[in-house]
Amino acid sequence: MSEANPPAGAESQQTQAEAETQQTPPAAASGATRPDIKERLARQERKLRGEAEAAIARAREEAVSEFREEHGIDDDALTQWQQRDKAATENRTLKSQATRSANEAAQWKAKFEAAFGHLDQTLRADAIMREAVSQGSNDPEVVVALLRPSTKLIEQEGKYSVAVVDDRGEVTEGSIREAVETLLAKKPHLVASTSRAEGAGSRLSQHRTSDGANQFGTREQRLAHLQKSLGG
């Protein structure tokens, strides 16, 4: 066997070794591990990103310079423009804050007006109710409903009181006590006395229906009837 023709087995082993070498990844051949490869890729990505950002910044600066040269904008003019732009931004911010503050103030005003309206109704009703009860009314809620439109809540030296007003809404010298007395004198059926209660019952019996039910049996019906009788 000559050296020019090696044995078939030896040639086969050499071919297999070359194939295995070709199939071995470069990373494995160089001894690099997977974490090393990821770190290299990350560094390369950061480098490329940095270069791209730098290129964008240079392009922006060049564009600004070309624009300034084209329109003859020097440093002083550019500074003035920047100051005006800053002032406009601050002005928009202040307007936005003012609008927000105005909206909040309107909301608080609405809440205050609602609370004061409730206080107004409550204090006026309470003043009439107490006087109606003290004068022996058998239905003080009706007295409140009839007299409250003729009253007004006024403030004097930080204290609230209920006053009687005329048809024009002007405060009169009359008192809640006098107003209740006048109403009960006109509407004696609102006074809790036996004779008056019987009189009121006889008058209400005139409004009985055929089945014996009182057509003014509910409080709302009685109130409507009383208001109608007063011309309300």
Protein Blocks (a to p, Z undefined) as FASTA:
>chain_A
ZZklccfklmmmmmmmmmmmmmpcfklmnopafklmmmmmmmmmmmmmmmmmmmmmmmmm
mmmmmmmmmnopafklmmmmmmmmmmmmmmmmmmmmmmmmmmmmmmmmmmmmmmmmmmmm
mmmmmmmmmmmmmnopablmlmmmmmmmmgccddeehiacdddddfkopacfbdfklmmm
mmmmmmmmlpccfklmmmmmmmmmmmpcfkopafklpmklmmmmmmmmnoZZ
